[in-house]
Amino acid sequence: IEEFAVVHSDHLTLLNIYRKFEESGCSSSWCDSMSLQYRVLARAKEIRKNLHSVLLRCGEKGSVISSCADDDAAVRRCLVSGFFSHAAKLGNDGMYHTLRGGGVAVFPHPTSVLAKFGAPAEWVIYNEVHLSRTTQIREVTKIDARWLAELAPHYYNVKF
């Protein structure tokens, strides 16, 4: 849905959708009006609640759990921490190439905001690979290449 789109991140687009869902009071009629699946967003809310409980249980006594609010770079850095092995770089041929695993040529899935809006990002991370006529990556987010070496030095031996 274009009104929620963050042109450099499917993940942040999904986060926008979730935030609007919460603002609606987690309304199923709001989901219907936006052509979104209430069941999926309700499940996301349940997972978030469970993760929050784990953080409270496992955190140091008296520590505060805070949000990064609108700091999208912080969210993208966090994504790199988790998906560092799923990184790709835009090549001169206009295709993305995975950094590990032989430099496989991949394309953002047609539903990705990166496939629909703006100029392609030079570096991305992604959640999964989908095989069809082409090898497509899903849930794609633009990143700063330096974050790979900084956040996953055990995986990347790169100097920038």
C-alpha positions in Angstrom: 0.0 0.0 0.0 1.6 3.2 -1.2 0.5 5.4 1.7 2.6 3.2 4.1 5.6 2.8 1.8 9.2 3.7 2.9 10.9 3.7 -0.5 14.2 2.1 0.8 12.7 -0.6 3.1 10.1 -3.3 3.0 10.8 -3.8 6.7 10.1 -0.2 7.6 7.0 -0.3 5.3 5.7 -3.3 7.3 6.5 -1.4 10.6 4.5 1.6 9.3 1.5 -0.7 8.6 1.8 -2.2 12.1 2.0 1.2 13.8 -1.1 2.4 11.9 -2.9 -0.8 12.9 -2.1 0.0 16.6 -3.3 3.6 16.1 -6.6 2.3 14.8 -7.1 0.4 18.0 -6.2 -2.8 16.3 -9.5 -2.6 14.4 -10.5 -5.3 12.0 -12.7 -2.8 10.1 -9.6 -0.6 9.6 -7.8 -3.7 8.2 -10.7 -4.3 5.8 -10.7 -0.7 4.7 -7.0 -0.9 3.9 -7.2 -4.4 2.3 -5.0 -5.9 5.0 -5.4 -9.2 6.8 -6.6 -8.6 10.4 -5.5 -12.1 11.4 -1.9 -11.4 10.4 -1.6 -8.1 12.2 -3.3 -9.5 15.3 -0.7 -12.3 15.3 2.1 -9.7 14.9 0.7 -7.9 18.0 0.7 -11.2 19.9 4.3 -11.9 18.9 5.4 -8.3 19.9 3.7 -8.8 23.3 5.5 -12.1 23.9 8.9 -10.5 22.9 8.3 -7.6 25.2 7.7 -10.1 28.1 10.9 -12.0 27.3 12.8 -8.7 27.3 11.4 -7.8 30.7 12.2 -11.3 32.1 15.7 -11.4 30.7 16.7 -7.8 31.1 18.7 -6.4 34.1 16.5 -5.4 37.0 15.5 -1.7 36.6 16.6 -1.5 33.0 14.3 0.5 30.7 13.1 -0.9 27.3 13.0 1.9 24.8 12.0 2.2 21.2 14.2 3.7 18.5 11.0 5.6 17.5 11.5 7.2 14.1 15.3 6.5 13.8 15.1 4.3 10.8 18.9 3.9 10.6 18.7 2.2 14.1 16.1 -0.2 12.8 18.1 -0.9 9.6 21.3 -1.5 11.7 19.3 -4.0 13.8 18.2 -5.8 10.7 21.8 -6.0 9.5 22.7 -7.6 12.9 20.1 -10.3 12.2 20.3 -10.7 8.4 24.0 -10.0 7.8 24.4 -13.2 5.9 21.6 -12.1 3.5 23.3 -9.2 1.9 23.6 -8.2 -1.8 25.3 -5.5 -3.8 24.0 -3.8 -6.9 26.3 -4.7 -9.8 27.1 -2.7 -13.0 24.7 -5.0 -14.8 21.8 -3.6 -12.9 21.3 -6.9 -10.9 22.0 -7.5 -7.2 24.6 -10.1 -6.4 24.8 -11.9 -3.1 27.9 -11.3 -1.1 28.3 -14.8 0.0 27.5 -18.0 -1.8 29.0 -17.3 -5.2 27.6 -13.9 -6.0 24.2 -15.2 -7.2 22.3 -12.7 -9.3 19.0 -11.8 -7.5 16.2 -9.3 -8.1 13.9 -7.7 -5.5 10.5 -9.4 -5.6 8.0 -7.3 -7.7 6.0 -6.5 -4.6 9.0 -5.0 -2.9 9.0 -1.2 -2.5 12.6 -1.3 -3.8 11.2 -2.8 -7.1 8.4 -0.2 -7.3 9.8 3.1 -6.2 12.9 5.2 -6.7 16.4 4.4 -7.7 17.9 1.0 -6.7 19.9 0.9 -3.5 23.6 0.0 -3.8 23.5 -2.4 -0.9 20.6 -4.4 0.6 19.7 -7.1 3.1 16.8 -9.4 2.6 14.8 -12.0 4.5 14.4 -14.8 2.0 15.0 -16.0 -1.6 12.1 -16.9 -3.8 12.7 -19.0 -6.9 10.5 -18.4 -10.0 11.7 -17.5 -13.5 14.3 -15.4 -11.8 15.8 -15.6 -8.3 14.0 -13.0 -6.2 14.7 -11.6 -2.8 11.8 -10.7 -0.4 11.6 -8.2 2.4 14.4 -6.0 1.2 16.0 -3.0 2.9 18.7 -0.6 1.8 21.8 -0.6 4.1 25.1 1.1 4.5 27.8 -1.4 3.5 30.0 -0.3 6.4 27.4 -1.8 8.8 28.2 -5.3 7.5 31.9 -5.1 8.6 31.0 -3.3 11.8 28.1 -5.5 12.9 29.3 -8.9 11.5 33.1 -8.8 11.5 33.1 -12.5 12.2 31.4 -13.0 8.8 32.8 -10.3 6.6 36.5 -9.5 6.4 36.0 -6.3 4.5 37.8 -2.9 4.7 36.0 0.3 3.6 
